[in-house]
Every structure is written in structure tokens, then in C-alpha cells.
């Protein structure tokens, strides 16, 4: 079950949004009465309530907004119990001073906004002495492994325990806590109204991650990266699971670069079945694998970890996905010759995606030329691939049949920039941009205006994800449905600017 936290300053707003949540399928709503400007009228809030409620009045010392005295707050909590609220939230240091009455269930809670203490079991035992119906322990995750300790504690609890971690590192425990016995998780009314660090919205928890359908049998997958919040991988993988009726969930997993091996070892305890891998882990993740496949060994980077015969296999789906995407353009281009042999291809950039795309093109006998703002990095990649290098200043000095943008130019904050001047483009070119958000970058718009055949990063992003899906599940992905889902999401969020520094390229790994 999902408990939606609701905090408004006016009674009418609280009631209206409570009704709205009920109509959207909410089963339990937390009324954060400490948000109210005037003394809460519990009779008004509880009368004809459309769902069961948790009444919570959080002190300022506990990151709440209660403006009155402590005696007034405790009186309010007692009033909630007398009025028959389904649940009342009592902090562990005051729970013993408020007696049980009627049918109201007692949630005895503990919050730590700084860390996840080592003595979680001691905290649990202390709360268990406060006559709880439900224990609630919520802490800040400073490392991904904090989630594992929290979920192990929840699973071992003999009293129903809501337990998860806050912060971006804590997302996995918010989504999986029910799998380990938590009677519910908490969600916000919307992403803009989170009441604790890292809190997900009701729509995300219910629709994207399908919290209420996650059981011990549900298979778990995720995407490893840092940062990771803007990744669209959870959107399209979960959509594919839902479309095909597969009992699985796919979660964003923020992991620092210096903590990857420890995290993967800890996550073995959670039975995660496969990972997509993005920056900054594409090279280092190979060390964790029992074996990289030949392509990964040649590229020196992996974007996928999956289990086969109980062994971790590292592979790279960026390369073949990029080739398939470019081939869609070649089939639509004048002459329609879907072959790379001898074709002159300019790759803009020298990051992980450029390496994967370049390796694949060289293997298919294309004449590849690398250009990059950093000359040393560009020359090094060209030497690795055994192809040509041209300086960034001279990148338009030759005639090319295919141009591939593997830089970050075109995504936020460089939306109004292009890596290749429009007057350098000719209508015979196939132009491919690995950036998928926005789908129509300035580079692609200008290329289309010049009569070029254009291919967007959506084509590559969905194809690389579809190949990962096959490794994870053994089933063919609903490719068109994934692409449609991604495009709808990008369109809906068009007015919202993504945070700086978070990649939205097809390989989610760019550099120049």
C-alpha cells in the first residue's frame, strides 16, 4: 500500500486534494497537520474523509512545521486518536506518554536526516517497547549499501515495520520495502511537493514502479550511474514489463564512482538480476563481471550486466543499436544502400559512446574520422580504433557521407548550439545525433532544413534498451511501444528544463 503525504496550509485545500487523491486510487493519506497556518480542525478534516488517514504533526526539530507548543501538539495527537483516525504517528520519545484508545493504530516513528545508524536493530527494539501497531524507521542513505541494511532489518522485524532510506541513494528501498515486509511506503502528492529528501510522487510509485504489485517473486533490474535522476531507462523498461505482463521492476540506482564494487557486492543480497550501466561506470563495471563478451573486450566499456548460468556477463548494446539506427537512415537516404563498407563517417566527440560507435563502424569497414575539442583525447581514440583524426577546427575539411554527433552539444544547457555548422551540410548526408532529449536537436533541425536524412537519438536509445531487455528477460522487447512511451514523456516534459550535468544522450555517456 502507498501512503500519500499531504501538507497544505488551508483546510479547504487539504480536503480538496484528499478527495482528488481518493479519485486517483489512493488507499491511505497522511495528513501533515503541522503544515496548517491555523490550529488544525481535526473534526473538519476527518469528517466524511474519502480514505483512511495517518494524522502526523511533526516538530520543527524533526524537520516539521509545527508552530505551537509541545503540549498543544501532544493534545492534537490525542484528539486525533479520540476522533477515530485510522493511524496516528507518534515519535519514539513521546509515544509512551500517549495512551492507546479505540481502534486507532499507533505508528511509532524514528527519523534520522543525517545518516543510517549502525544500530538499526537496537532502534527497532527501542520502538517495539512503545506499544506500536506499526514501527516506522526512516533514515538518510549516504551510501547505497545503507539500503541493504535497512531492508534486512525490515525483513527480520516481527512487528510490521515501515523502513526505507531517504535521499537519492535511498530510492531502491522506497520502492522495494514492501517486498521485504513493509506494510506501506510513503509518496508525495507530486514531485514538486516532496516532504522528505528523495521522496517519489504518488504517480511514480503507483504507475511507474507499480509498488502494489511488487512481491518476493518480482524480478528486479536497474540502471547504475551518477547522476541518474534524468535517465529515461526506468520509464521504457517498466513500460515494456507492463506491456508484456512480466513480473519485474526496473529502478534508478545512483552509485558513486568510488563505491561501485562494494555496492554491486551488497546488492547481490537483494537478488538484482541485471543492470544497465551509464556514466561513470562503463569501464570499471567490467571488473565486476565474471566475463566480458568479445565486443565489450574490444570496446573496453560495457553498458549492460546480466546473469547467464549464474555468472555476470558484461556486454555493450550501444554499438549495435547505433548501427541499426544509422541503417534506418541509410535505407531512407537517396540511393538507399544500407551498407557501411568504404563509407566516410565523421564522429563528433571522443567519449564512451563515440568509442562504441566508432568500434562498430570500423568493424563494418567504414572509413571513420574522429574529431574532438580535446585533441589528445581525440587522437587517442583514433589510435585505439585505427582510424583517422582531424582537429575540431578542421572538422568540415572533407566531404562525409555520414555524420554522428556523440557530444553533449544539443542537450541542456546547450539547446541552442550545434556541433556542426549548417552550411557545411549537404543533402546527400545521413546525420545521426545520439542526443535523445530533445529528440529534434538544433543540429537535426538544421540538417533536415538542408535536405539531409536525419536520425534521432531516440532510435539508438530504444534499440540499446531493447537489446538489454532481451538479455534480462529472454523475450523480445515491444520496440515500438517503448519508443512511443519515450516520445510521449519527452513531449510532456518539453516545458521543463532538465538539471545541468545529467545526460540525455542515447548512450547516456558523452564527452568532447
Secondary structure, DSSP 8 states (H G I E B T S, - for coil): -EEEEE--SSHHHHHHHHHHHHHTT-SEEEEEGGG-SS---HHHHHTT-SSEEEEE---GGGT----S-HHHHHHHHHHHHHTT-SEEEEETTTGGGS---TT-EEEEEEEESS---S-HHHHHHHHHTT--SEEEEEEE-SSTHHHHHHHHHHHH-SS-EEEEEESGGGHHHHHHGGGGT-S-EEEESSGGG-SSTT--BHHIIIIIS-GGG--TT-EEEEEEESS-TT--HHHHHHHHHHHHT--EEEEEEE--GGGHHHHHHHHGGGTEEEEEE-TT-TTGGGGTSSEE-HHHHHHT--SEEEEETTEEEEE--HHHHHHHHHHHHHHHSTT-----TT-EEEEE--SHHHHHHHHHHHHTT-EEEEEESSHHHHHHHHHHHT-EEEEGGGTTSS--SEEEE-SSTTSTT-TT--SS-GGG--TT-EEEE-B-SSSS-HHHHHHHHTT-EEE-HHHHHHHHHHHHHHHHHSS---HHHHHHHHHHHHHHTTTS---TT---BTTS----
